[in-house]
Amino acid sequence: MQATCLYMKALLQIANGNTIEGLETLNELHVTGSKLCPLTLAQKVLESISDKERQKLEKMDFFKHNSMWRNLGTDSKTFQYSNTSTVSIDSVPKRPVDLEAFAKHVEQLDIAVDSEVISRLFHALTFNKETDDGEQMKVMPDVFKRFYDVWNKQESDCQQVSACIDKLDWNECLLKVSALVKTDYGMGHIGLTQKRLFYFEDTTGEYREIIQLRDIDNVEKFNWLSVFSPRNPALRIYSKVKGAKPFRVALKRDCDIWSAVIKEVWSGRLISVQEKDIHLLQQAARNALIADAFLTSFQDSKLSWTEVMAAATNLCYFTNLMHGAFEVILSMDDISSSFTLAHRINPSATESERATVEALLYIAGSAANEDSQSSKLWVSLGSNKVVVYDVATWLCESRLISVESRVVMYFVDYELI
């Protein structure tokens, strides 16, 4: 939900002429998740500002400290993305790490911040195995590094392709790009965003939309027979649009990975529409990126591919939800409300463990004067922390850690409100 609010806040600021503030909010969005930031929009805004605004911008800390702005600030004709992000020495572990230490590394490297997503990744990388003493295994440094190297490479590949394609909407993020593959449109590449699948060709610059994710009816794997290869793993994507032919693409050894990634983003989009919450789509995109990096990092390992695919299953949360409990959830209003609330407001999102919500306090805002304040929601947790949300944006406004004891009830003097 935080990324959604930052995104909308940036749009409003830019639309109202507050360009610098809008760019600063986009910087916050980029910090939250680099793949969620609309770089094309940021580039256009940078090109449109005056020299005076530019001078003011270059003095601001967020602009000086984030390499993204240096990349975007170059001439648009010669502009290229470069993976110049740096991490501290301690970001990539040098010894086996347990879940608690693993979570710190993952958060610092901007892979994920949600505790449940981090836990699923940890159990996937350890293949949910235990030691002989019955304790949870730790993630080995070489396993972590291999995963993170793939994560970085795929991010860099997507950024380079994004810089060359101007057919996508300004708020789309490229999630995955294929190698040169055989398709129904000829030899070329396919790309996946949170909105669509598309085909493009390097040499001619040809771009064709394959299908909008909302129009996908089914995704199935099959063997595309040819003279040179009797067994060529491929995907066949069916459309709900009447008269549309299924699209075929031969992805060879990447077929299982593409199937998992497409299904996770597709499922997330369907559920986000049903729940009217775009944040769920962003979560699905993050899950797909993590599953993609995980599967790719184990492609050349000695482990059984069946075992690797089984470990990746839990990473695709929305795919499992779509084929399991979600159909029941949709038919039960009370459960649906709990499902929506748990996804819209997660006070434990940045914690390694979920904490019980002990009490809620809603304080209505006031618009009587210029010093008006928006409504607030105070949430007390069983971990002795209090979280305050701005109801207008549902952003976490403050996190009070030094609470001496559990807060199980709020007392309010209405005369003071």
Buried (B, 14 or more C-beta within 10 A) or exposed (E): BBBBBBBEBBBEBBEEEBBBBBBBBBBBBBBBBBBBBBBBBBBBBBEEBEEEBEEBBEEBEBBEEBEBBEBBBEEEEEBEBEEEBEEEEEBBBEEBBBBEBBBBBBBEBBBBBBBBBBBBBBBBBBBEEEEEEEEEBBBBBEBBBBBBBBBBEBBBBBBBBBBEBEEBEEBBBBBBBBEEBBBBBEEBBBBBBBBBBBBBBEEEEEBBEBBBBEBBEEBEEBEBEEEEEEEBBBBBBBBEEEEEEBBBBBBBEBBBBBBBBBBBBBBBBBBBEBBEBBBBBBBBBBBBBBBBBBBBBBEEEEEEEEEBBEBBBBBBBBBBBBEEEBEEBBEEEEEBEEBBEEBBBBBBBBBBEBBEBBBEBEBEEEEEEEEEEBEBBBBBBBBBBBBBBBBEBBBBBEBEEEEEEBBEEBEEEEEEE
